[in-house]
């Protein structure tokens, strides 16, 4: 232990302490020019919010009103309502006036002399005792969590307050330290006889949080430290731990205490981010340096993955503004599979279909494995390529099928216009989608004429994100060139999977073409067939395609119907519809093939919905009397609907006929020969309704006759 003799006592006089109250411990103290009235402008009124001064998120050049910014620990900041809506206040964990760590300092010692100049004070050490092995190196004392954030140097009773006639403590942040000297923020001009000091971690952590005594010394012991070999922490007094009752790790009852035991929670859960898991706690955000562990480097926490190159991260994220989730769908920090040493590879491109997505990566360190998310297949062939919409020919926007096309290498490849599609796209019509590029190129036009929002010179893509956004961006240039001069271009384009249309196109008008014209110029032709249905006001509607617009019909066909009564239908081209009332209706319809081609325009067809009278009938019967040899047919004088019967014809089956007029009474007939006869009865009611009955409708009309 070092010992230095105090050569002279510089003074016992009265300390030059401002006549304004202050907190008892730095940094909320006079060494930073912070006084009570800065936070309590009216002793009886509201306090100034912490965020008023803690607003500096740049990480340096701190001052009284530009202190380190810290986000509130809350559900909103974390970005999850799994535990409901909750929020903690700064003062739940921090006492803004005093530090409770005086009883548990990190370092103790004494000084022999000091000197003050230029806003700092340097103390020459007499002896030094490090109590916490984490802080053996004095060079670390000036930056506990970052630059300008040193440990707190405390001398109890060092200053004399003449107004209160009492010694008060001196405290300040360490800005430089060696084994011989400590330099702190602020100047000391006079002091009492006290020259013993303590070094505290600071941060104003309370000694009791949530009703539980906490241990905090700025090391893992105060955050995530389970001294047992079990998953149960016998002393759950960590400053984070004491409030957590439902978290997946480190609960207040001591359970689940095996997650990164002995590590500092804030390595991954930055206080500046409200303790939300942060990307750059494990790797750069994004990784752009080819070395693990750098601030912008490859994965280092919990261990390197085996990768040796940051590849095209900078191109995708920094240059093109793509989010992590574009290629790492369900990856950290919003993943349900954290802490399993798996790299999530899953593509999510503006809602594009994920079927066919594939990534071929390199082999990983044995601790790690890949996990394909969002339907992405992962292999380890080492090519560092992928099959995904933004490196395809783009046709899947229309076809719904991702082209099996491989991207350039993640680490060595480069992209040109023809690395994703021919320049211009030269596939045949409907192979796989509509295409009219070639006829426009043949006419002397370039990409920029119709895609001015993507390229203004026909060579450079700006902004590059527009060329992989899952849309066909058709924005006309200011002019088009024709017959030796530039002419104003007015272009309005509407996308359609079967071929979009230009509803307005001054270029087409100049050359004598009508608008709209469909891209690919393929149209279907069809005719309707309409019949009455079996129910009242029901129609049967069938669409028959008569011309496919190309040599091969791309079946199956699907149809859309606007029935004219406020309802619609899509699907089968042979269908039925029941209207709410009888009358005439206009049906608007169209038909699509499997390549999304349709008729040029919707068609209108008039249909009539008619009421069908409910079925009516009579209850009749026939009988044979073997005594008299007569067959009797009985018919009621009204139908089952109550309509009077007007006339009846009875065909006896032996060429004899009886006609009955009202009054409708039973009739009899005598057969000359024995046999079985089938009688037919035709009934007419007063509404001219006709009802016909044979033995099939009424079995008694089949009569066996046996004369005596």
C-alpha positions in Angstrom: 0.0 0.0 0.0 1.4 3.4 -1.0 2.1 6.0 1.7 2.8 9.7 1.1 3.5 12.2 3.8 1.3 15.3 3.9 3.9 18.1 3.5 1.7 21.0 4.3 -1.8 21.8 5.4 -3.2 24.2 2.8 -5.9 25.7 5.0 -8.6 25.3 7.6 -10.6 28.2 6.5 -14.2 28.5 5.4 -15.2 26.7 2.2 -16.4 28.8 -0.6 -19.8 27.1 -0.8 -22.6 28.9 -2.6 -25.5 30.1 -0.4 -27.9 28.0 -2.4 -28.9 24.4 -1.4 -27.7 21.4 -3.4 -28.0 17.7 -3.4 -25.4 15.8 -1.3 -23.7 13.7 -3.9 -22.4 14.3 -7.4 -23.3 14.6 -10.2 -26.3 16.6 -9.0 -24.0 18.8 -7.1 -22.1 22.1 -7.2 -19.2 20.6 -9.0 -21.5 20.4 -12.0 -23.1 23.8 -11.1 -26.4 22.1 -10.2 -28.4 23.4 -7.3 -31.8 22.7 -5.7 -33.6 25.5 -7.6 -32.6 23.9 -10.9 -35.1 21.1 -10.3 -37.3 22.7 -7.6 -38.0 26.1 -9.0 -40.8 26.6 -6.6 -40.3 24.7 -3.3 -44.0 24.1 -3.0 -44.7 23.5 -6.7 -44.1 20.8 -9.3 -40.6 19.4 -9.8 -38.7 19.7 -13.1 -39.0 16.4 -15.1 -35.7 14.5 -15.4 -36.0 14.5 -19.2 -35.6 18.3 -19.2 -31.9 18.0 -18.6 -31.4 14.3 -19.5 -31.8 14.9 -23.2 -28.4 14.2 -24.8 -28.4 11.0 -26.8 -25.2 11.7 -28.7 -23.0 10.2 -26.1 -20.7 13.1 -25.2 -20.2 16.8 -24.5 -22.5 16.6 -21.5 -23.4 19.6 -19.5 -25.8 20.8 -16.8 -28.8 20.9 -19.2 -27.5 18.3 -21.6 -27.1 15.2 -19.5 -27.2 11.6 -20.8 -30.6 10.8 -22.2 -32.4 7.7 -20.7 -35.6 6.3 -22.0 -38.3 5.4 -19.6 -38.6 1.7 -18.6 -42.2 1.0 -19.9 -44.3 -1.2 -22.1 -44.3 1.4 -24.8 -40.5 1.8 -24.9 -39.9 -2.0 -24.7 -42.4 -2.4 -27.6 -44.4 -5.1 -26.0 -47.7 -5.3 -24.1 -47.3 -8.9 -23.1 -47.5 -7.9 -19.5 -50.1 -5.2 -20.1 -49.5 -1.4 -20.1 -46.9 -0.5 -17.4 -44.3 2.2 -16.7 -41.7 2.9 -14.2 -40.5 6.3 -13.1 -36.9 7.4 -12.8 -37.3 7.9 -9.0 -38.6 4.3 -8.6 -34.9 3.2 -8.7 -32.9 6.5 -8.4 -32.7 8.9 -5.5 -31.8 12.2 -7.2 -30.1 13.6 -4.0 -27.9 11.1 -2.3 -26.2 7.8 -3.0 -26.9 4.9 -0.8 -23.5 3.3 -1.7 -21.4 5.1 0.9 -21.5 2.0 3.0 -20.3 -0.2 0.1 -17.6 1.7 -1.7 -15.6 0.2 -4.6 -12.3 1.8 -3.5 -11.1 3.6 -0.3 -8.0 5.6 0.4 -6.5 9.0 1.5 -4.8 11.9 -0.2 -2.0 14.0 0.9 -2.5 17.2 -1.2 -4.6 18.6 -4.0 -4.5 21.4 -6.6 -7.3 23.1 -8.5 -7.2 24.7 -11.9 -9.3 25.1 -15.1 -12.5 23.6 -13.5 -10.9 20.5 -12.2 -9.2 19.3 -9.0 -6.3 16.8 -8.8 -5.6 14.8 -5.6 -2.2 13.3 -4.8 -2.9 9.9 -3.2 -1.4 8.8 0.1 -2.8 5.3 0.1 -5.3 3.3 -1.9 -7.3 0.1 -1.3 -9.4 -1.5 -4.1 -12.3 -3.3 -2.5 -14.0 -4.5 -5.7 -11.7 -6.4 -8.0 -13.6 -5.3 -11.0 -12.0 -1.8 -10.6 -8.3 -2.8 -10.2 -7.3 -0.7 -13.1 -7.5 3.1 -12.3 -7.7 4.0 -16.0 -11.2 2.6 -16.0 -12.5 4.9 -13.3 -13.2 7.8 -15.7 -15.6 5.9 -17.9 -17.8 3.4 -16.1 -20.5 3.3 -18.8 -19.0 5.6 -21.4 -17.0 8.7 -21.9 -17.5 11.6 -19.5 -19.2 9.2 -17.0 -16.6 8.6 -14.3 -17.0 7.0 -10.9 -17.9 9.3 -8.0 -15.0 10.6 -5.7 -16.4 11.3 -2.2 -14.7 13.0 0.8 -17.0 13.0 3.7 -17.0 16.2 5.8 -14.3 17.8 3.5 -16.0 21.2 3.1 -17.0 23.7 5.8 -20.5 25.3 5.6 -20.1 28.5 7.6 -23.8 29.3 7.3 -24.8 26.1 9.0 -21.6 25.7 11.0 -21.1 22.2 9.9 -18.8 20.1 7.7 -20.4 18.8 4.5 -19.3 16.2 1.9 -17.4 16.9 -1.2 -18.2 14.7 -4.3 -17.3 14.9 -8.0 -17.0 12.7 -11.0 -13.6 11.2 -11.8 -12.3 12.4 -15.2 -8.8 10.8 -14.9 -7.0 8.5 -12.6 -3.7 6.7 -12.0 -2.3 4.8 -9.0 -0.8 8.2 -7.8 -3.4 10.8 -8.7 -7.1 11.3 -9.2 -8.5 14.3 -11.1 -12.2 15.2 -10.7 -14.7 17.6 -12.2 -15.0 20.9 -10.3 -12.6 23.1 -8.3 -12.0 23.0 -4.5 -10.6 26.2 -3.0 -10.8 25.5 0.8 -11.4 22.4 2.9 -11.4 21.0 6.4 -9.0 18.5 7.8 -10.7 15.5 6.3 -8.6 13.7 3.7 -10.0 10.2 3.5 -12.0 9.4 0.4 -14.3 6.7 -1.0 -15.0 6.0 -4.6 -18.6 5.0 -5.4 -20.2 3.7 -8.6 -22.8 6.4 -8.5 -26.1 6.5 -10.5 -28.0 7.4 -7.3 -29.3 3.8 -7.0 -31.6 3.5 -4.0 -30.9 1.1 -1.2 -34.5 -0.2 -1.3 -36.6 -0.7 -4.5 -40.1 -2.1 -4.6 -39.9 -2.7 -0.8 -36.8 -4.9 -1.1 -33.2 -4.1 -0.1 -31.0 -4.1 -3.1 -27.3 -4.6 -3.6 -25.7 -2.5 -6.3 -22.1 -1.6 -7.0 -22.2 -1.2 -10.7 -21.0 -4.8 -11.4 -22.9 -8.0 -12.3 -23.3 -8.6 -8.6 -26.0 -5.9 -8.5 -27.6 -7.0 -11.7 -27.5 -10.7 -12.6 -25.5 -12.6 -10.1 -26.6 -16.1 -8.8 -23.9 -17.4 -6.4 -25.5 -20.9 -6.4 -25.0 -23.5 -9.1 -28.8 -23.9 -9.3 -31.4 -21.9 -11.2 -32.6 -20.4 -7.9 -30.9 -17.3 -6.7 -30.8 -17.5 -2.8 -30.3 -13.7 -2.5 -32.5 -12.1 -5.2 -31.5 -8.5 -4.5 -30.4 -7.4 -8.0 -31.5 -3.9 -8.9 -33.4 -5.2 -12.0 -34.4 -8.5 -10.4 -36.4 -7.1 -7.4 -39.3 -5.9 -9.6 -39.6 -8.7 -12.1 -42.4 -11.2 -11.3 -43.3 -12.4 -14.8 -40.2 -12.1 -16.9 -38.6 -15.1 -18.6 -35.4 -14.7 -16.5 -34.3 -13.3 -13.1 -37.5 -13.0 -11.2 -37.9 -11.4 -7.8 -38.5 -14.7 -6.1 -35.1 -15.9 -7.2 -36.3 -18.2 -9.9 -35.1 -18.5 -13.5 -31.7 -17.1 -12.4 -29.5 -18.9 -15.0 -29.7 -16.5 -18.0 -26.2 -15.2 -18.6 -25.3 -15.5 -14.9 -22.5 -13.2 -13.9 -23.0 -10.9 -16.9 -24.0 -7.3 -16.9 -27.7 -7.0 -17.9 -27.1 -3.7 -19.6 -24.8 -5.3 -22.1 -27.9 -6.3 -24.0 -30.5 -4.1 -22.2 -29.2 -0.6 -22.6 -30.5 1.9 -20.0 -30.5 4.5 -22.8 -33.1 2.4 -24.6 -35.3 1.9 -21.5 -33.7 -1.5 -21.1 -35.1 -2.7 -24.4 -32.9 -5.4 -26.0 -30.6 -3.6 -28.5 -29.1 -4.9 -31.7 -25.6 -3.5 -31.2 -25.3 -5.2 -27.8 -24.3 -8.3 -29.8 -23.1 -7.0 -33.2 -23.0 -3.8 -35.2 -26.2 -2.1 -36.2 -25.7 -2.9 -39.0 -22.4 -4.9 -39.1 -20.1 -3.1 -41.5 -16.6 -4.0 -40.2 -15.1 -7.5 -40.9 -14.1 -8.1 -37.3 -16.2 -9.4 -34.4 -16.4 -7.2 -31.4 -16.0 -3.8 -33.0 -18.8 -1.2 -32.5 -19.9 -1.8 -36.0 -18.5 -5.3 -36.4 -19.7 -8.9 -36.7 -21.4 -10.9 -33.9 -19.3 -11.1 -30.8 -21.9 -11.7 -28.1 -22.3 -14.4 -26.8 -19.6 -15.6 -29.3 -18.5 -15.1 -32.9 -20.5 -17.0 -35.4 -17.5 -17.9 -37.7 -18.3 -15.2 -40.3 -15.4 -13.2 -41.6 -17.1 -10.6 -43.7 -19.9 -8.0 -43.1 -20.7 -8.5 -46.8 -23.4 -6.2 -48.2 -24.9 -5.0 -44.9 -23.9 -1.4 -45.6 -25.3 -1.5 -49.1 -28.7 -2.9 -48.0 -29.1 -0.9 -44.7 -27.1 2.3 -45.0 -27.5 2.9 -48.7 -31.0 1.5 -49.3 -32.6 2.0 -45.9 -33.7 -1.7 -45.5 -34.7 -2.8 -42.1 -33.2 -5.9 -40.3 -36.5 -7.7 -40.6 -36.3 -7.6 -44.4 -33.8 -10.5 -44.3 -33.9 -11.6 -40.6 -37.7 -12.0 -40.1 -38.5 -12.8 -36.5 -34.9 -12.2 -35.5 -33.7 -10.3 -32.4 -34.9 -8.2 -30.7 -38.5 -9.1 -31.3 -38.0 -12.8 -31.5 -39.7 -15.6 -29.5 -36.5 -17.6 -29.8 -33.8 -15.4 -28.2 -30.8 -17.0 -26.5 -30.8 -20.2 -28.6 -27.6 -19.5 -30.7 -29.6 -19.6 -33.9 -29.3 -17.1 -36.8 -32.8 -16.3 -38.2 -32.8 -16.0 -41.9 -36.2 -15.1 -43.3 -37.1 -12.8 -46.1 -40.1 -10.4 -45.9 -40.3 -8.0 -48.9 -43.3 -5.8 -48.8 -45.9 -8.6 -48.5 -44.5 -10.6 -51.4 -45.3 -14.3 -51.3 -42.6 -16.2 -49.4 -42.9 -19.5 -51.2 -39.6 -20.3 -52.9 -37.4 -18.1 -50.7 -34.0 -19.6 -50.1 -30.7 -18.7 -48.5 -27.4 -20.6 -49.0 -25.0 -19.5 -46.3 -21.6 -20.5 -44.9 -21.0 -23.1 -42.2 -21.2 -21.6 -38.7 -19.3 -22.1 -35.5 -20.5 -25.3 -33.8 -22.3 -23.3 -31.2 -24.6 -21.8 -33.8 -27.2 -23.0 -36.3 -29.5 -21.4 -38.8 -33.2 -21.1 -38.5 -35.3 -20.4 -41.6 -38.2 -18.1 -40.9 -41.2 -16.9 -42.9 -41.0 -20.0 -45.2 -37.3 -19.4 -46.1 -35.2 -22.5 -46.7 -31.6 -22.3 -45.5 -28.7 -24.4 -46.8 -25.0 -24.2 -46.0 -23.4 -24.7 -49.4 -21.2 -21.6 -48.9 -22.2 -19.6 -52.0 -23.6 -16.8 -49.8 -26.5 -16.3 -52.3 -30.3 -16.2 -52.0 -33.4 -16.6 -54.0 -35.8 -13.8 -53.1 -38.1 -11.3 -54.7 -35.7 -8.3 -54.7 -33.0 -10.2 -56.6 -35.5 -11.8 -59.1 -36.9 -10.6 -62.4 -39.9 -9.1 -60.5 -42.5 -11.0 -62.3 -43.9 -12.6 -59.2 -45.8 -9.4 -58.4 -48.1 -10.4 -61.3 -47.7 -14.2 -61.4 -47.5 -14.9 -57.7 -44.7 -17.4 -58.4 -41.1 -16.5 -57.5 -38.7 -17.0 -60.3 -35.9 -19.5 -59.5 -33.1 -16.9 -59.8 -30.0 -16.7 -57.7 -28.7 -13.4 -56.4 -25.1 -12.2 -56.6 -22.8 -13.3 -53.8 -23.3 -11.5 -50.5 -19.6 -10.9 -50.1 -18.2 -10.5 -53.6 -21.1 -10.0 -56.0 -22.3 -6.8 -57.7 -25.6 -5.8 -59.2 -26.3 -4.5 -62.6 -29.6 -4.1 -64.5 -29.1 -7.4 -66.2 -28.2 -9.3 -63.0 -31.9 -9.7 -62.2 -33.6 -9.4 -65.6 -32.6 -8.9 -69.2 -32.1 -5.3 -70.1 -34.8 -4.7 -71.2 -36.9 -7.6 -70.0 -37.2 -9.8 -73.2 -39.3 -12.8 -72.2 -42.1 -13.8 -74.6 -45.7 -12.8 -73.9 -47.0 -14.6 -70.9 -43.7 -16.3 -70.3 -44.2 -15.7 -67.5 -46.2 -12.5 -67.7 -47.4 -9.8 -70.1 -44.6 -7.9 -71.9 -44.5 -5.0 -74.3 -41.0 -3.8 -73.4 -39.4 -4.8 -76.7 -41.8 -2.9 -78.9 -41.1 0.3 -76.9 -37.3 -0.2 -77.0 -37.6 -0.8 -80.8 -39.4 2.6 -81.0 -36.3 4.2 -79.4 -37.6 4.7 -75.8 -35.5 3.9 -72.7 -36.3 2.8 -69.2 -36.5 6.3 -67.9 -39.4 7.2 -70.2 -41.8 5.1 -68.2 -39.8 4.5 -65.0 -38.6 8.0 -64.2 -39.2 7.5 -60.5 -36.7 4.7 -60.5 -34.1 5.9 -63.0 -33.7 9.4 -64.4 -30.9 8.5 -66.8 -31.8 5.0 -67.9 -28.6 3.7 -66.2 -28.5 4.6 -62.5 -31.3 3.5 -60.1 -32.2 6.2 -57.7 -33.5 5.6 -55.1 -32.4 2.0 -55.2 -35.1 1.0 -52.8 -37.7 1.6 -55.4 -36.4 -1.3 -57.5 -37.1 -3.9 -54.9 -40.3 -2.7 -53.2 -42.8 -5.2 -54.4 -44.5 -2.8 -56.8 -44.4 -1.8 -60.5 -43.4 1.9 -60.3 -44.5 3.4 -63.5 -44.0 7.2 -63.4 -43.6 9.0 -66.7 -40.6 11.3 -67.5 -41.3 15.0 -68.1 -40.9 14.4 -71.9 -40.7 11.8 -74.6 -38.6 12.1 -77.7 -40.3 11.8 -81.1 -39.4 13.1 -84.6 -36.3 14.9 -83.4 -37.6 16.8 -80.4 -38.7 16.3 -76.8 -42.5 16.5 -76.3 -44.4 16.8 -73.0 -45.4 13.4 -71.6 -48.6 12.9 -69.6 -48.8 9.4 -68.3 -51.3 7.8 -65.9 -50.7 4.0 -65.3 -52.8 1.5 -63.4 -51.3 -1.8 -62.5 -53.1 -5.1 -63.3 -51.6 -8.6 -63.0 -52.7 -9.4 -66.5 -51.2 -6.3 -67.9 -51.6 -2.7 -66.6 -53.2 0.0 -68.6 -52.3 3.6 -69.4 -55.6 5.5 -69.1 -53.8 8.7 -70.1 -50.7 8.6 -72.4 -49.8 11.6 -74.5 -47.1 9.5 -76.2 -49.7 7.0 -77.5 -51.9 9.9 -78.5 -49.1 11.5 -80.5 -48.6 8.3 -82.5 -52.3 7.8 -83.1 -53.1 5.0 -80.6 -56.2 5.0 -78.5 -56.1 4.8 -74.7 -56.4 2.8 -72.6 -54.1 0.1 -74.0 -53.2 -2.9 -72.0 -49.6 -3.9 -71.5 -49.1 -7.0 -73.6 -52.2 -6.2 -75.6 -54.0 -9.5 -74.8 -57.7 -9.5 -74.2 -60.3 -12.3 -73.8 -63.6 -12.4 -75.6 -66.7 -14.0 -74.1 -70.5 -14.1 -74.3 -73.2 -14.8 -71.7 -75.9 -17.3 -71.5 -78.9 -16.5 -69.1 -81.8 -18.8 -68.2 -84.5 -18.7 -65.5 -83.8 -20.6 -62.4 -86.0 -23.0 -60.4 -86.9 -20.5 -57.7 -88.7 -17.2 -57.9 -86.5 -14.3 -59.1 -83.6 -16.8 -59.8 -81.4 -16.6 -62.9 -78.7 -18.9 -64.1 -75.7 -17.0 -65.6 -73.0 -18.7 -67.7 -69.9 -17.0 -69.3 -68.5 -18.7 -72.3 -65.0 -17.7 -73.5 -65.0 -17.5 -77.3 -61.5 -16.1 -77.9 -58.5 -16.5 -75.6 -56.5 -13.7 -77.2 -53.6 -16.0 -77.7 -52.8 -19.3 -79.3 -53.2 -21.2 -76.0 -56.0 -20.7 -73.6 -54.6 -20.1 -70.1 -57.3 -22.0 -68.1 -59.0 -22.1 -65.7 -61.2 -19.1 -66.1 -62.7 -17.1 -63.3 -65.4 -14.5 -63.4 -66.6 -11.5 -61.5 -70.3 -10.4 -61.3 -71.9 -7.2 -60.1 -75.5 -8.3 -60.0 -77.2 -4.9 -60.1 -78.9 -5.3 -56.7 -76.0 -4.2 -54.6 -74.3 -7.6 -54.4 -71.2 -9.1 -56.1 -69.7 -12.5 -56.7 -66.3 -13.8 -57.8 -65.3 -17.3 -58.9 -67.0 -19.9 -61.1 -68.1 -18.7 -64.5 -71.3 -20.8 -64.3 -73.4 -19.6 -61.4 -76.9 -18.7 -60.2 -78.3 -15.6 -58.4 -81.6 -15.0 -56.6 -82.8 -11.4 -56.7 -84.7 -9.8 -53.8 -87.7 -8.9 -56.1 -88.9 -9.4 -59.6 -87.8 -7.0 -62.3 -85.1 -6.1 -64.8 -81.5 -5.8 -63.7 -78.2 -4.9 -65.3 -75.4 -7.4 -64.6 -71.8 -6.1 -65.0 -69.3 -9.0 -65.5 -65.8 -9.9 -66.7 -63.7 -13.0 -67.1 -60.0 -13.7 -66.2 -57.7 -16.5 -67.3 -54.9 -18.1 -65.3 -52.4 -15.4 -66.6 -54.8 -12.6 -65.3 -55.9 -11.5 -68.7 -59.5 -10.3 -69.0 -61.8 -8.7 -71.5 -60.9 -5.2 -72.5 -63.9 -3.8 -70.6 -66.6 -5.1 -68.2 -69.8 -6.1 -70.1 -73.4 -5.3 -69.2 -76.2 -7.9 -69.7 -79.9 -7.3 -68.9 -81.6 -10.1 -67.0 -85.2 -10.5 -65.8 -86.1 -11.9 -62.5 -89.6 -13.4 -62.4 -91.9 -14.7 -59.7 -92.9 -18.4 -60.0 -96.4 -19.1 -58.7 -96.4 -21.6 -55.8 -97.4 -25.1 -56.8 -101.1 -26.0 -56.5 -103.2 -29.1 -57.0 -106.3 -31.1 -56.0 -106.8 -34.1 -53.8 -108.5 -36.8 -55.9 -109.0 -40.5 -55.9 -110.5 -43.5 -57.7 -112.2 -46.6 -56.4 -113.9 -49.8 -57.8 -117.1 -51.3 -56.4 -117.2 -55.0 -57.2 -121.0 -55.2 -56.4 -122.1 -52.7 -59.0 -119.0 -53.0 -61.3 -118.6 -49.2 -61.3 -115.4 -47.2 -60.9 -115.8 -43.8 -59.2 -113.5 -40.8 -59.5 -113.9 -38.1 -56.9 -112.5 -34.5 -57.6 -112.9 -31.6 -55.1 -114.4 -28.3 -56.4 -111.4 -26.2 -55.3 -107.6 -26.7 -55.5 -105.3 -27.0 -52.5 -104.7 -23.2 -52.9 -108.4 -22.5 -52.7 -108.9 -21.7 -56.4 -112.3 -23.0 -57.7 -112.0 -25.8 -60.3 -113.4 -24.7 -63.7 -113.3 -28.0 -65.7 -112.2 -31.6 -65.4 -111.3 -34.2 -68.1 -111.3 -37.8 -67.0 -109.7 -40.2 -69.5 -110.8 -43.7 -68.4 -108.2 -45.7 -70.3 -110.7 -47.5 -72.5 -111.1 -44.6 -75.0 -113.9 -43.2 -73.0 -113.8 -39.6 -71.7 -115.9 -37.7 -69.2 -115.9 -33.9 -69.0 -117.0 -32.3 -65.8 -118.2 -28.7 -65.5 -119.3 -27.0 -62.3 -120.7 -28.2 -60.1 -117.8 -30.6 -59.7 -119.2 -33.9 -58.5 -117.9 -37.5 -58.5 -118.3 -39.4 -61.8 -118.7 -43.1 -62.4 -117.8 -45.4 -65.3 -118.6 -49.0 -66.2 -115.9 -51.1 -67.9 -117.0 -53.8 -70.4 -114.1 -56.1 -69.7 -112.1 -57.2 -66.7 -108.7 -55.7 -66.7 -106.4 -53.2 -64.9 -107.1 -49.6 -66.2 -104.9 -46.5 -65.8 -107.0 -43.4 -65.5 -105.8 -39.9 -66.4 -107.4 -36.8 -64.9 -106.7 -33.2 -66.2 -108.0 -30.4 -63.9 -108.2 -26.7 -64.9 -108.8 -24.0 -62.3 -110.3 -20.5 -62.8 -106.8 -19.0 -63.1 -106.1 -21.3 -66.1 -103.8 -23.4 -64.0 -103.5 -26.9 -65.4 -103.0 -30.0 -63.2 -102.5 -33.4 -64.7 -102.7 -36.7 -62.7 -101.9 -40.2 -63.6 -101.3 -43.3 -61.6 -97.8 -42.0 -61.1 -99.0 -39.0 -59.1 -102.1 -40.7 -57.6 -101.7 -44.5 -57.4 -105.4 -45.1 -56.9 -105.9 -44.1 -60.6 -104.5 -47.6 -61.5 -107.7 -49.6 -61.0 -108.1 -53.4 -61.2 -111.6 -54.2 -62.6 -113.3 -57.6 -61.9 -117.0 -57.7 -62.9 -119.3 -60.1 -61.2 
